[in-house]
Amino acid sequence: VRDVAWAPGIVGKEMMVASCGEDGCVIVWKRRIGEGVWVPTLLNRFESPVWRLSWSITGNVLAVSSGEGEVTLWKQMLNGVFKRVSTVEGEGADA
């Protein structure tokens, strides 16, 4: 595990934490209020290690920094599924 980021506050009666690692996997863990079980969901499997994660202040957008020289933004949709909404490539990345 390279990084862990807690979502601020409670979103839709759920607490969330995201984790990432050198294997390129980003996992969002969710726990409903009043329940004791954290349920993991694979957000994405990147080709390179994932170094950092950061939630938006509202807790529904997750920024992911990968070894591919890019930052991707993932937004939680109304149905609870995360969708990639933006990609920012680094200066050294191929266009």
WOFENDA-V277287 format. One record per backbone hydrogen bond with DSSP energy under -1.0 kcal/mol. NH is the residue of the N-H (numbers start at 0). CO is the residue of the C=O. If there is no record, write none. Layout:
# WOFENDA-V277287
nh & co
NH & CO
NH & CO
This chain:
# WOFENDA-V277287
nh & co
1 & 19
2 & 19
4 & 17
6 & 15
10 & 13
14 & 30
16 & 28
17 & 4
18 & 26
19 & 2
20 & 24
23 & 20
25 & 43
26 & 18
27 & 40
28 & 16
29 & 38
30 & 14
32 & 12
34 & 31
38 & 29
40 & 27
42 & 25
43 & 25
45 & 23
49 & 20
50 & 64
51 & 64
53 & 62
55 & 60
58 & 55
61 & 73
62 & 53
63 & 71
64 & 51
65 & 69
66 & 48
68 & 65
70 & 87
71 & 63
72 & 85
73 & 61
74 & 82
75 & 59
76 & 80
79 & 76
82 & 74
84 & 72
85 & 72
87 & 70
89 & 68
92 & 89
